Amino acid sequence: MAKSIKLQTSENDGTVASKNISEIDQDSKRDKPATRHQRESAITRAADERYEKIKQSEIHIADLQKLTMKDLMQLAKEENLTEYTGLKKQDLIFKILKERTKVNGLMFGEGTLEILPDGFGFLRSPDYHYLPCPDDIYVSPSQIRRFGLRTGAIVAGQIRPPKENERYFALLRVEAVNGCDPEILTTKVFFDDLTPLHPKQRLRLSSPAGNLSTRIVDLIAPVGMGQRGLIVSPPRAGKTVMLQEMAKCVLASHPEAYVFILLIDERPEEVTDMERQVGGDRCEV
């Protein structure tokens, strides 16, 4: 009797055990998709965290472009680069970035988009006056069509180094356009489609320093937002100085303003003087 009970118990135990195993198998099958999803989420989260660190680190093309040639040479020496003597500034930046990507794999780039007639574009740097450089960032036609990008847009995002047969860095992921979500750009109206209106808001040109030239312009020929103006005077009469003072007053009186100064057919020393007099975070010369 004891043996039969023991046998029955063992059979029951075996039955219970087999049920437990099948239940465990079913639970594991149910848990596999969740585990895979959690694993993918963890990988994505880790990649995003790494990308955020890269955006805040020194691997930023714009930061390198603002350095002087002396600083770039010192940086190349600190990073143990070879064969960088005699390179131009743009080529040296390209070499530094290419070596850094071998270690980090990702970089963060930003620039002003120029779309070429072939459909693709490049992110140009204002530090080089938007001229073609070796460290420009290639933007594919598919990205331009997807986000409705236009020439002049400031695009920022993740970039990758050039492959064997490529010459330029390439944009992988668009993070921001003009400092906003790239999806917002598709809802904006083209500038040419806007309705022209007369100026309604005045630009104050009077400065706390008491500059007489800008004060006279403010009294006799006030300037409004969206208004065109022309200065006509004999040579050496001080037109450039007046433009400098007007730009300074606009920047001082209107913190939301962004000033572009275009010097056509001017001497390089004139451009340097204008940059030193007026240049800043809200002004491009």
C-alpha atoms as an extended CHARMM CRD file, in Angstrom:
* protein
*
       285  EXT
         1         1  MET       CA              0.0000000000        0.0000000000        0.0000000000  PROA      1               0.0000000000
         2         2  ALA       CA              2.7970000000        2.2620000000        0.8510000000  PROA      2               0.0000000000
         3         3  LYS       CA              4.5090000000        1.4210000000       -2.4210000000  PROA      3               0.0000000000
         4         4  SER       CA              1.3670000000        2.1180000000       -4.4580000000  PROA      4               0.0000000000
         5         5  ILE       CA              0.8880000000        5.3980000000       -2.6600000000  PROA      5               0.0000000000
         6         6  LYS       CA              4.4960000000        6.2530000000       -3.2440000000  PROA      6               0.0000000000
         7         7  LEU       CA              4.1500000000        5.2500000000       -6.8940000000  PROA      7               0.0000000000
         8         8  GLN       CA              0.9890000000        7.2840000000       -7.2240000000  PROA      8               0.0000000000
         9         9  THR       CA              2.7020000000       10.1460000000       -5.5360000000  PROA      9               0.0000000000
        10        10  SER       CA              5.6580000000        9.9070000000       -7.8720000000  PROA      10              0.0000000000
        11        11  GLU       CA              3.2850000000        9.7500000000      -10.8570000000  PROA      11              0.0000000000
        12        12  ASN       CA              1.4270000000       12.7390000000       -9.5390000000  PROA      12              0.0000000000
        13        13  ASP       CA              4.7220000000       14.4430000000       -8.9350000000  PROA      13              0.0000000000
        14        14  GLY       CA              5.8000000000       13.5590000000      -12.4490000000  PROA      14              0.0000000000
        15        15  THR       CA              2.5020000000       14.8750000000      -13.8070000000  PROA      15              0.0000000000
        16        16  VAL       CA              2.7890000000       18.0290000000      -11.8010000000  PROA      16              0.0000000000
        17        17  ALA       CA              6.3990000000       18.4210000000      -12.8280000000  PROA      17              0.0000000000
        18        18  SER       CA              5.5470000000       17.9640000000      -16.4980000000  PROA      18              0.0000000000
        19        19  LYS       CA              2.7840000000       20.5450000000      -16.1710000000  PROA      19              0.0000000000
        20        20  ASN       CA              5.1430000000       22.9410000000      -14.5150000000  PROA      20              0.0000000000
        21        21  ILE       CA              7.6970000000       22.4410000000      -17.2870000000  PROA      21              0.0000000000
        22        22  SER       CA              5.1110000000       23.0340000000      -20.0020000000  PROA      22              0.0000000000
        23        23  GLU       CA              3.8520000000       26.0990000000      -18.1890000000  PROA      23              0.0000000000
        24        24  ILE       CA              7.4100000000       27.3640000000      -17.8960000000  PROA      24              0.0000000000
        25        25  ASP       CA              7.9240000000       26.7310000000      -21.6240000000  PROA      25              0.0000000000
        26        26  GLN       CA              4.7390000000       28.6110000000      -22.4450000000  PROA      26              0.0000000000
        27        27  ASP       CA              5.7160000000       31.4570000000      -20.1370000000  PROA      27              0.0000000000
        28        28  SER       CA              9.1660000000       31.6070000000      -21.6760000000  PROA      28              0.0000000000
        29        29  LYS       CA              7.6300000000       31.6960000000      -25.1570000000  PROA      29              0.0000000000
        30        30  ARG       CA              5.3480000000       34.5060000000      -24.0530000000  PROA      30              0.0000000000
        31        31  ASP       CA              8.2650000000       36.3440000000      -22.4480000000  PROA      31              0.0000000000
        32        32  LYS       CA             10.5860000000       36.1040000000      -25.4400000000  PROA      32              0.0000000000
        33        33  PRO       CA              8.9850000000       38.9360000000      -27.4590000000  PROA      33              0.0000000000
        34        34  ALA       CA              8.9030000000       41.1590000000      -24.3830000000  PROA      34              0.0000000000
        35        35  THR       CA             12.5240000000       40.3700000000      -23.6170000000  PROA      35              0.0000000000
        36        36  ARG       CA             13.5210000000       41.0770000000      -27.2120000000  PROA      36              0.0000000000
        37        37  HSD       CA             11.5990000000       44.3410000000      -27.1520000000  PROA      37              0.0000000000
        38        38  GLN       CA             13.2440000000       45.3340000000      -23.8900000000  PROA      38              0.0000000000
        39        39  ARG       CA             16.6430000000       44.4490000000      -25.3090000000  PROA      39              0.0000000000
        40        40  GLU       CA             16.0240000000       46.5430000000      -28.4350000000  PROA      40              0.0000000000
        41        41  SER       CA             14.7660000000       49.4220000000      -26.3090000000  PROA      41              0.0000000000
        42        42  ALA       CA             17.8660000000       49.2430000000      -24.1400000000  PROA      42              0.0000000000
        43        43  ILE       CA             20.1100000000       49.2830000000      -27.2220000000  PROA      43              0.0000000000
        44        44  THR       CA             18.2270000000       52.2400000000      -28.6820000000  PROA      44              0.0000000000
        45        45  ARG       CA             18.3220000000       54.0800000000      -25.3670000000  PROA      45              0.0000000000
        46        46  ALA       CA             22.0580000000       53.4450000000      -25.0280000000  PROA      46              0.0000000000
        47        47  ALA       CA             22.6440000000       54.7010000000      -28.5720000000  PROA      47              0.0000000000
        48        48  ASP       CA             20.6040000000       57.8430000000      -27.8970000000  PROA      48              0.0000000000
        49        49  GLU       CA             22.4950000000       58.5030000000      -24.6670000000  PROA      49              0.0000000000
        50        50  ARG       CA             25.7890000000       58.0420000000      -26.4790000000  PROA      50              0.0000000000
        51        51  TYR       CA             24.6220000000       60.3720000000      -29.2260000000  PROA      51              0.0000000000
        52        52  GLU       CA             23.6290000000       63.0300000000      -26.6910000000  PROA      52              0.0000000000
        53        53  LYS       CA             27.0830000000       62.7830000000      -25.1140000000  PROA      53              0.0000000000
        54        54  ILE       CA             28.6710000000       63.1550000000      -28.5350000000  PROA      54              0.0000000000
        55        55  LYS       CA             26.5990000000       66.2670000000      -29.2250000000  PROA      55              0.0000000000
        56        56  GLN       CA             27.8670000000       67.7990000000      -26.0000000000  PROA      56              0.0000000000
        57        57  SER       CA             31.4640000000       66.6590000000      -26.4620000000  PROA      57              0.0000000000
        58        58  GLU       CA             34.2940000000       68.1390000000      -28.4900000000  PROA      58              0.0000000000
        59        59  ILE       CA             33.4170000000       66.1650000000      -31.6290000000  PROA      59              0.0000000000
        60        60  HSD       CA             31.6280000000       69.0670000000      -33.2540000000  PROA      60              0.0000000000
        61        61  ILE       CA             32.6800000000       70.4010000000      -36.6390000000  PROA      61              0.0000000000
        62        62  ALA       CA             31.5080000000       73.9400000000      -35.8930000000  PROA      62              0.0000000000
        63        63  ASP       CA             33.7280000000       74.1360000000      -32.8030000000  PROA      63              0.0000000000
        64        64  LEU       CA             36.7830000000       73.0390000000      -34.7590000000  PROA      64              0.0000000000
        65        65  GLN       CA             36.0720000000       75.5340000000      -37.5330000000  PROA      65              0.0000000000
        66        66  LYS       CA             36.1730000000       78.3860000000      -35.0320000000  PROA      66              0.0000000000
        67        67  LEU       CA             39.6630000000       77.4720000000      -33.8170000000  PROA      67              0.0000000000
        68        68  THR       CA             42.7290000000       79.2340000000      -35.1410000000  PROA      68              0.0000000000
        69        69  MET       CA             45.3840000000       77.4130000000      -37.1280000000  PROA      69              0.0000000000
        70        70  LYS       CA             47.7010000000       77.4830000000      -34.1160000000  PROA      70              0.0000000000
        71        71  ASP       CA             45.0690000000       75.8390000000      -31.9060000000  PROA      71              0.0000000000
        72        72  LEU       CA             44.3660000000       73.1880000000      -34.5400000000  PROA      72              0.0000000000
        73        73  MET       CA             48.0620000000       72.3430000000      -34.8170000000  PROA      73              0.0000000000
        74        74  GLN       CA             48.2680000000       72.0040000000      -31.0320000000  PROA      74              0.0000000000
        75        75  LEU       CA             45.1490000000       69.8170000000      -31.0310000000  PROA      75              0.0000000000
        76        76  ALA       CA             46.5920000000       67.5750000000      -33.7330000000  PROA      76              0.0000000000
        77        77  LYS       CA             49.7780000000       67.2210000000      -31.7050000000  PROA      77              0.0000000000
        78        78  GLU       CA             47.8500000000       66.3170000000      -28.5380000000  PROA      78              0.0000000000
        79        79  GLU       CA             45.8910000000       63.6470000000      -30.4180000000  PROA      79              0.0000000000
        80        80  ASN       CA             49.1120000000       62.1580000000      -31.8310000000  PROA      80              0.0000000000
        81        81  LEU       CA             48.2410000000       62.7550000000      -35.4710000000  PROA      81              0.0000000000
        82        82  THR       CA             50.8900000000       62.3070000000      -38.1400000000  PROA      82              0.0000000000
        83        83  GLU       CA             51.5660000000       63.9980000000      -41.4790000000  PROA      83              0.0000000000
        84        84  TYR       CA             49.5950000000       67.1340000000      -40.6740000000  PROA      84              0.0000000000
        85        85  THR       CA             52.3960000000       69.6450000000      -41.2190000000  PROA      85              0.0000000000
        86        86  GLY       CA             51.7640000000       71.8870000000      -44.2100000000  PROA      86              0.0000000000
        87        87  LEU       CA             48.0310000000       71.1820000000      -44.4510000000  PROA      87              0.0000000000
        88        88  LYS       CA             45.5390000000       73.9770000000      -44.9680000000  PROA      88              0.0000000000
        89        89  LYS       CA             43.0710000000       74.7340000000      -42.2020000000  PROA      89              0.0000000000
        90        90  GLN       CA             40.1640000000       72.9540000000      -43.9070000000  PROA      90              0.0000000000
        91        91  ASP       CA             42.2810000000       69.8860000000      -44.6730000000  PROA      91              0.0000000000
        92        92  LEU       CA             43.5970000000       69.7650000000      -41.1030000000  PROA      92              0.0000000000
        93        93  ILE       CA             40.0520000000       69.8940000000      -39.6900000000  PROA      93              0.0000000000
        94        94  PHE       CA             39.0740000000       67.0940000000      -42.0610000000  PROA      94              0.0000000000
        95        95  LYS       CA             41.9990000000       64.9630000000      -40.8490000000  PROA      95              0.0000000000
        96        96  ILE       CA             41.2170000000       65.5870000000      -37.1600000000  PROA      96              0.0000000000
        97        97  LEU       CA             37.5730000000       64.6630000000      -37.6250000000  PROA      97              0.0000000000
        98        98  LYS       CA             38.3730000000       61.5540000000      -39.6190000000  PROA      98              0.0000000000
        99        99  GLU       CA             40.7490000000       60.2950000000      -36.9260000000  PROA      99              0.0000000000
       100       100  ARG       CA             38.2220000000       60.9960000000      -34.1840000000  PROA      100             0.0000000000
       101       101  THR       CA             35.5150000000       58.9880000000      -35.9180000000  PROA      101             0.0000000000
       102       102  LYS       CA             37.7480000000       55.9330000000      -35.8430000000  PROA      102             0.0000000000
       103       103  VAL       CA             37.5290000000       56.0880000000      -32.0480000000  PROA      103             0.0000000000
       104       104  ASN       CA             33.9730000000       57.3290000000      -31.4650000000  PROA      104             0.0000000000
       105       105  GLY       CA             32.1560000000       56.3340000000      -34.6320000000  PROA      105             0.0000000000
       106       106  LEU       CA             29.6750000000       59.2350000000      -34.4470000000  PROA      106             0.0000000000
       107       107  MET       CA             29.9080000000       62.9780000000      -34.8310000000  PROA      107             0.0000000000
       108       108  PHE       CA             27.5720000000       65.9310000000      -34.7010000000  PROA      108             0.0000000000
       109       109  GLY       CA             27.6210000000       68.4870000000      -37.5170000000  PROA      109             0.0000000000
       110       110  GLU       CA             25.8190000000       71.6900000000      -38.3770000000  PROA      110             0.0000000000
       111       111  GLY       CA             25.8330000000       74.1040000000      -41.2920000000  PROA      111             0.0000000000
       112       112  THR       CA             23.8610000000       76.1590000000      -43.7780000000  PROA      112             0.0000000000
       113       113  LEU       CA             22.3760000000       74.0900000000      -46.5740000000  PROA      113             0.0000000000
       114       114  GLU       CA             23.1440000000       74.8080000000      -50.2110000000  PROA      114             0.0000000000
       115       115  ILE       CA             21.1560000000       72.6810000000      -52.6710000000  PROA      115             0.0000000000
       116       116  LEU       CA             22.9010000000       72.1360000000      -55.9990000000  PROA      116             0.0000000000
       117       117  PRO       CA             21.1150000000       71.7340000000      -59.3760000000  PROA      117             0.0000000000
       118       118  ASP       CA             21.6950000000       67.9530000000      -59.2720000000  PROA      118             0.0000000000
       119       119  GLY       CA             19.3470000000       67.6230000000      -56.2800000000  PROA      119             0.0000000000
       120       120  PHE       CA             21.8250000000       66.9370000000      -53.4830000000  PROA      120             0.0000000000
       121       121  GLY       CA             23.3000000000       69.5540000000      -51.1850000000  PROA      121             0.0000000000
       122       122  PHE       CA             26.0810000000       70.4580000000      -48.7770000000  PROA      122             0.0000000000
       123       123  LEU       CA             26.1660000000       72.0600000000      -45.3520000000  PROA      123             0.0000000000
       124       124  ARG       CA             28.4450000000       75.0930000000      -45.6540000000  PROA      124             0.0000000000
       125       125  SER       CA             30.1430000000       76.9200000000      -42.8050000000  PROA      125             0.0000000000
       126       126  PRO       CA             29.6690000000       80.6590000000      -42.1440000000  PROA      126             0.0000000000
       127       127  ASP       CA             33.2580000000       80.7550000000      -40.8640000000  PROA      127             0.0000000000
       128       128  TYR       CA             34.3960000000       80.1700000000      -44.4590000000  PROA      128             0.0000000000
       129       129  HSD       CA             31.7910000000       82.5600000000      -45.9070000000  PROA      129             0.0000000000
       130       130  TYR       CA             29.7120000000       79.6060000000      -47.1870000000  PROA      130             0.0000000000
       131       131  LEU       CA             32.3680000000       78.6500000000      -49.7480000000  PROA      131             0.0000000000
       132       132  PRO       CA             33.0480000000       74.9730000000      -50.6310000000  PROA      132             0.0000000000
       133       133  CYS       CA             35.4890000000       73.2910000000      -48.2180000000  PROA      133             0.0000000000
       134       134  PRO       CA             36.7780000000       69.7290000000      -47.6880000000  PROA      134             0.0000000000
       135       135  ASP       CA             34.9040000000       69.4770000000      -44.3710000000  PROA      135             0.0000000000
       136       136  ASP       CA             31.4900000000       70.2460000000      -45.8880000000  PROA      136             0.0000000000
       137       137  ILE       CA             28.7190000000       67.7620000000      -45.0800000000  PROA      137             0.0000000000
       138       138  TYR       CA             26.9010000000       65.9600000000      -47.8910000000  PROA      138             0.0000000000
       139       139  VAL       CA             23.0780000000       65.8790000000      -47.7680000000  PROA      139             0.0000000000
       140       140  SER       CA             21.3190000000       63.3060000000      -49.9410000000  PROA      140             0.0000000000
       141       141  PRO       CA             18.3550000000       64.1580000000      -52.2200000000  PROA      141             0.0000000000
       142       142  SER       CA             16.0950000000       61.7800000000      -50.2510000000  PROA      142             0.0000000000
       143       143  GLN       CA             16.6640000000       63.7280000000      -47.0170000000  PROA      143             0.0000000000
       144       144  ILE       CA             16.0450000000       67.0180000000      -48.8220000000  PROA      144             0.0000000000
       145       145  ARG       CA             12.7230000000       65.7280000000      -50.1930000000  PROA      145             0.0000000000
       146       146  ARG       CA             11.6510000000       64.0620000000      -46.9490000000  PROA      146             0.0000000000
       147       147  PHE       CA             12.0070000000       67.1570000000      -44.7640000000  PROA      147             0.0000000000
       148       148  GLY       CA             11.3650000000       69.7420000000      -47.4790000000  PROA      148             0.0000000000
       149       149  LEU       CA             14.7660000000       71.3320000000      -46.9270000000  PROA      149             0.0000000000
       150       150  ARG       CA             15.5620000000       74.5670000000      -48.7240000000  PROA      150             0.0000000000
       151       151  THR       CA             18.7150000000       76.4740000000      -49.4830000000  PROA      151             0.0000000000
       152       152  GLY       CA             19.6790000000       78.6450000000      -46.5210000000  PROA      152             0.0000000000
       153       153  ALA       CA             18.2540000000       76.3540000000      -43.8350000000  PROA      153             0.0000000000
       154       154  ILE       CA             20.5320000000       75.6940000000      -40.8540000000  PROA      154             0.0000000000
       155       155  VAL       CA             20.6040000000       71.9080000000      -40.5110000000  PROA      155             0.0000000000
       156       156  ALA       CA             22.0960000000       69.9730000000      -37.5900000000  PROA      156             0.0000000000
       157       157  GLY       CA             22.3690000000       66.2500000000      -37.0450000000  PROA      157             0.0000000000
       158       158  GLN       CA             24.4090000000       63.0820000000      -36.8610000000  PROA      158             0.0000000000
       159       159  ILE       CA             27.0720000000       62.6070000000      -39.5300000000  PROA      159             0.0000000000
       160       160  ARG       CA             29.4000000000       59.8140000000      -40.5650000000  PROA      160             0.0000000000
       161       161  PRO       CA             32.9240000000       59.8810000000      -42.0090000000  PROA      161             0.0000000000
       162       162  PRO       CA             33.4900000000       59.4100000000      -45.7480000000  PROA      162             0.0000000000
       163       163  LYS       CA             33.8630000000       55.8880000000      -47.0770000000  PROA      163             0.0000000000
       164       164  GLU       CA             36.6160000000       54.6700000000      -49.3690000000  PROA      164             0.0000000000
       165       165  ASN       CA             35.2920000000       56.2290000000      -52.5860000000  PROA      165             0.0000000000
       166       166  GLU       CA             33.7910000000       59.3280000000      -50.9250000000  PROA      166             0.0000000000
       167       167  ARG       CA             35.2830000000       62.7530000000      -50.3160000000  PROA      167             0.0000000000
       168       168  TYR       CA             32.8670000000       64.3490000000      -47.8410000000  PROA      168             0.0000000000
       169       169  PHE       CA             31.1910000000       63.6470000000      -44.5290000000  PROA      169             0.0000000000
       170       170  ALA       CA             27.5710000000       62.5700000000      -44.9500000000  PROA      170             0.0000000000
       171       171  LEU       CA             24.4790000000       63.4930000000      -42.9420000000  PROA      171             0.0000000000
       172       172  LEU       CA             22.8510000000       60.4270000000      -41.3720000000  PROA      172             0.0000000000
       173       173  ARG       CA             20.0920000000       61.8520000000      -39.1860000000  PROA      173             0.0000000000
       174       174  VAL       CA             18.4810000000       65.2840000000      -39.2120000000  PROA      174             0.0000000000
       175       175  GLU       CA             18.0780000000       66.4920000000      -35.6320000000  PROA      175             0.0000000000
       176       176  ALA       CA             17.0390000000       70.1160000000      -36.1030000000  PROA      176             0.0000000000
       177       177  VAL       CA             16.3150000000       72.6140000000      -38.8710000000  PROA      177             0.0000000000
       178       178  ASN       CA             16.7050000000       76.2830000000      -37.9740000000  PROA      178             0.0000000000
       179       179  GLY       CA             16.8030000000       75.2290000000      -34.3220000000  PROA      179             0.0000000000
       180       180  CYS       CA             13.3750000000       73.5360000000      -34.4770000000  PROA      180             0.0000000000
       181       181  ASP       CA             11.8840000000       70.1100000000      -35.0820000000  PROA      181             0.0000000000
       182       182  PRO       CA             12.5010000000       69.1800000000      -38.7480000000  PROA      182             0.0000000000
       183       183  GLU       CA              8.8610000000       68.1280000000      -39.1520000000  PROA      183             0.0000000000
       184       184  ILE       CA              7.7210000000       71.7280000000      -38.5540000000  PROA      184             0.0000000000
       185       185  LEU       CA              9.5430000000       72.9650000000      -41.6510000000  PROA      185             0.0000000000
       186       186  THR       CA              7.0940000000       71.2210000000      -43.9840000000  PROA      186             0.0000000000
       187       187  THR       CA              4.2310000000       73.4180000000      -42.7080000000  PROA      187             0.0000000000
       188       188  LYS       CA              5.9860000000       76.7480000000      -43.2850000000  PROA      188             0.0000000000
       189       189  VAL       CA              5.1980000000       78.9630000000      -46.2570000000  PROA      189             0.0000000000
       190       190  PHE       CA              7.8690000000       79.9200000000      -48.7890000000  PROA      190             0.0000000000
       191       191  PHE       CA              9.2200000000       83.4240000000      -48.3820000000  PROA      191             0.0000000000
       192       192  ASP       CA              8.2810000000       84.2910000000      -51.9820000000  PROA      192             0.0000000000
       193       193  ASP       CA              4.6680000000       83.2850000000      -51.2600000000  PROA      193             0.0000000000
       194       194  LEU       CA              4.2790000000       85.7100000000      -48.3390000000  PROA      194             0.0000000000
       195       195  THR       CA              2.2020000000       88.8670000000      -48.7660000000  PROA      195             0.0000000000
       196       196  PRO       CA              4.3420000000       92.0460000000      -49.0090000000  PROA      196             0.0000000000
       197       197  LEU       CA              3.3380000000       94.7350000000      -46.5060000000  PROA      197             0.0000000000
       198       198  HSD       CA              4.5680000000       98.1810000000      -45.5780000000  PROA      198             0.0000000000
       199       199  PRO       CA              6.8460000000       98.3800000000      -42.5090000000  PROA      199             0.0000000000
       200       200  LYS       CA              4.9050000000       98.5660000000      -39.2570000000  PROA      200             0.0000000000
       201       201  GLN       CA              7.6970000000       98.2610000000      -36.6920000000  PROA      201             0.0000000000
       202       202  ARG       CA             10.5250000000      100.7370000000      -36.3760000000  PROA      202             0.0000000000
       203       203  LEU       CA             14.2010000000       99.9670000000      -35.9370000000  PROA      203             0.0000000000
       204       204  ARG       CA             15.6430000000      102.2300000000      -33.2610000000  PROA      204             0.0000000000
       205       205  LEU       CA             19.0990000000      103.4680000000      -34.2540000000  PROA      205             0.0000000000
       206       206  SER       CA             19.7460000000      105.7730000000      -31.2990000000  PROA      206             0.0000000000
       207       207  SER       CA             22.5500000000      104.3880000000      -29.1620000000  PROA      207             0.0000000000
       208       208  PRO       CA             23.2700000000      104.9910000000      -25.4560000000  PROA      208             0.0000000000
       209       209  ALA       CA             26.7190000000      106.2440000000      -26.4970000000  PROA      209             0.0000000000
       210       210  GLY       CA             25.0520000000      109.2120000000      -28.1760000000  PROA      210             0.0000000000
       211       211  ASN       CA             26.2700000000      108.6600000000      -31.7490000000  PROA      211             0.0000000000
       212       212  LEU       CA             25.1860000000      111.6980000000      -33.7850000000  PROA      212             0.0000000000
       213       213  SER       CA             25.1350000000      109.9740000000      -37.2000000000  PROA      213             0.0000000000
       214       214  THR       CA             22.6610000000      107.2800000000      -36.2100000000  PROA      214             0.0000000000
       215       215  ARG       CA             20.6180000000      109.7820000000      -34.1870000000  PROA      215             0.0000000000
       216       216  ILE       CA             20.2400000000      111.9760000000      -37.2830000000  PROA      216             0.0000000000
       217       217  VAL       CA             19.1860000000      108.9470000000      -39.3480000000  PROA      217             0.0000000000
       218       218  ASP       CA             16.6640000000      108.0710000000      -36.6520000000  PROA      218             0.0000000000
       219       219  LEU       CA             15.1650000000      111.5850000000      -36.8040000000  PROA      219             0.0000000000
       220       220  ILE       CA             15.3250000000      112.4120000000      -40.5200000000  PROA      220             0.0000000000
       221       221  ALA       CA             15.1740000000      109.0300000000      -42.2870000000  PROA      221             0.0000000000
       222       222  PRO       CA             13.7790000000      106.4400000000      -39.8320000000  PROA      222             0.0000000000
       223       223  VAL       CA             14.1650000000      102.8080000000      -40.8270000000  PROA      223             0.0000000000
       224       224  GLY       CA             11.4550000000      100.1760000000      -40.4160000000  PROA      224             0.0000000000
       225       225  MET       CA             11.6080000000       96.3890000000      -40.3940000000  PROA      225             0.0000000000
       226       226  GLY       CA             11.4410000000       95.1570000000      -43.9700000000  PROA      226             0.0000000000
       227       227  GLN       CA             12.4020000000       98.5090000000      -45.4560000000  PROA      227             0.0000000000
       228       228  ARG       CA             15.0560000000       99.0710000000      -48.1180000000  PROA      228             0.0000000000
       229       229  GLY       CA             17.5680000000      101.8950000000      -47.9750000000  PROA      229             0.0000000000
       230       230  LEU       CA             20.3920000000      103.3490000000      -50.0320000000  PROA      230             0.0000000000
       231       231  ILE       CA             23.2920000000      105.5420000000      -48.8920000000  PROA      231             0.0000000000
       232       232  VAL       CA             24.7120000000      107.8030000000      -51.6060000000  PROA      232             0.0000000000
       233       233  SER       CA             27.7990000000      109.8920000000      -50.8490000000  PROA      233             0.0000000000
       234       234  PRO       CA             31.2210000000      110.8270000000      -52.2690000000  PROA      234             0.0000000000
       235       235  PRO       CA             34.2210000000      108.5370000000      -51.6350000000  PROA      235             0.0000000000
       236       236  ARG       CA             35.8300000000      108.6530000000      -48.1930000000  PROA      236             0.0000000000
       237       237  ALA       CA             32.7610000000      110.2600000000      -46.6620000000  PROA      237             0.0000000000
       238       238  GLY       CA             32.2840000000      107.6080000000      -43.9750000000  PROA      238             0.0000000000
       239       239  LYS       CA             29.6700000000      105.2590000000      -45.4530000000  PROA      239             0.0000000000
       240       240  THR       CA             31.3410000000      102.1570000000      -44.0140000000  PROA      240             0.0000000000
       241       241  VAL       CA             31.5990000000      103.7020000000      -40.5580000000  PROA      241             0.0000000000
       242       242  MET       CA             27.9270000000      104.6760000000      -40.6690000000  PROA      242             0.0000000000
       243       243  LEU       CA             26.9500000000      101.1200000000      -41.6190000000  PROA      243             0.0000000000
       244       244  GLN       CA             29.0000000000       99.8280000000      -38.6970000000  PROA      244             0.0000000000
       245       245  GLU       CA             27.2850000000      102.1830000000      -36.2700000000  PROA      245             0.0000000000
       246       246  MET       CA             23.8370000000      101.3350000000      -37.6350000000  PROA      246             0.0000000000
       247       247  ALA       CA             24.5210000000       97.6190000000      -37.2400000000  PROA      247             0.0000000000
       248       248  LYS       CA             25.7340000000       98.1420000000      -33.6640000000  PROA      248             0.0000000000
       249       249  CYS       CA             22.5990000000      100.1140000000      -32.8010000000  PROA      249             0.0000000000
       250       250  VAL       CA             20.3050000000       97.4560000000      -34.2690000000  PROA      250             0.0000000000
       251       251  LEU       CA             22.0430000000       94.7360000000      -32.2620000000  PROA      251             0.0000000000
       252       252  ALA       CA             21.9370000000       96.8060000000      -29.0670000000  PROA      252             0.0000000000
       253       253  SER       CA             18.3200000000       97.9940000000      -29.3600000000  PROA      253             0.0000000000
       254       254  HSD       CA             16.7960000000       94.7780000000      -30.7320000000  PROA      254             0.0000000000
       255       255  PRO       CA             18.0490000000       91.6050000000      -29.0010000000  PROA      255             0.0000000000
       256       256  GLU       CA             15.8980000000       89.4470000000      -31.3000000000  PROA      256             0.0000000000
       257       257  ALA       CA             17.5390000000       90.8000000000      -34.4870000000  PROA      257             0.0000000000
       258       258  TYR       CA             20.1260000000       88.9220000000      -36.5460000000  PROA      258             0.0000000000
       259       259  VAL       CA             22.3210000000       91.0530000000      -38.8230000000  PROA      259             0.0000000000
       260       260  PHE       CA             23.9190000000       90.0260000000      -42.1220000000  PROA      260             0.0000000000
       261       261  ILE       CA             26.5620000000       92.3230000000      -43.6130000000  PROA      261             0.0000000000
       262       262  LEU       CA             27.5650000000       91.6440000000      -47.2130000000  PROA      262             0.0000000000
       263       263  LEU       CA             30.7340000000       93.3720000000      -48.4240000000  PROA      263             0.0000000000
       264       264  ILE       CA             30.9320000000       93.1100000000      -52.2070000000  PROA      264             0.0000000000
       265       265  ASP       CA             34.3050000000       93.6390000000      -53.9000000000  PROA      265             0.0000000000
       266       266  GLU       CA             35.8620000000       94.9320000000      -50.6980000000  PROA      266             0.0000000000
       267       267  ARG       CA             39.4600000000       94.5300000000      -49.6430000000  PROA      267             0.0000000000
       268       268  PRO       CA             40.1930000000       91.7180000000      -47.1550000000  PROA      268             0.0000000000
       269       269  GLU       CA             41.3820000000       94.1920000000      -44.5200000000  PROA      269             0.0000000000
       270       270  GLU       CA             38.0200000000       95.9910000000      -44.7420000000  PROA      270             0.0000000000
       271       271  VAL       CA             36.2500000000       92.7000000000      -44.0980000000  PROA      271             0.0000000000
       272       272  THR       CA             38.4710000000       91.9930000000      -41.0970000000  PROA      272             0.0000000000
       273       273  ASP       CA             37.8060000000       95.4530000000      -39.6800000000  PROA      273             0.0000000000
       274       274  MET       CA             34.0520000000       95.0120000000      -40.0920000000  PROA      274             0.0000000000
       275       275  GLU       CA             34.1640000000       91.6220000000      -38.3720000000  PROA      275             0.0000000000
       276       276  ARG       CA             36.0750000000       93.0640000000      -35.4210000000  PROA      276             0.0000000000
       277       277  GLN       CA             33.8440000000       96.1050000000      -35.0940000000  PROA      277             0.0000000000
       278       278  VAL       CA             30.4340000000       94.4740000000      -35.4740000000  PROA      278             0.0000000000
       279       279  GLY       CA             30.8890000000       90.6920000000      -35.5430000000  PROA      279             0.0000000000
       280       280  GLY       CA             29.3280000000       88.5730000000      -32.8250000000  PROA      280             0.0000000000
       281       281  ASP       CA             26.9050000000       85.7590000000      -32.1260000000  PROA      281             0.0000000000
       282       282  ARG       CA             24.0470000000       87.6200000000      -33.8520000000  PROA      282             0.0000000000
       283       283  CYS       CA             25.9650000000       89.1030000000      -36.7660000000  PROA      283             0.0000000000
       284       284  GLU       CA             27.5860000000       87.5940000000      -39.8550000000  PROA      284             0.0000000000
       285       285  VAL       CA             29.9430000000       89.5160000000      -42.1230000000  PROA      285             0.0000000000
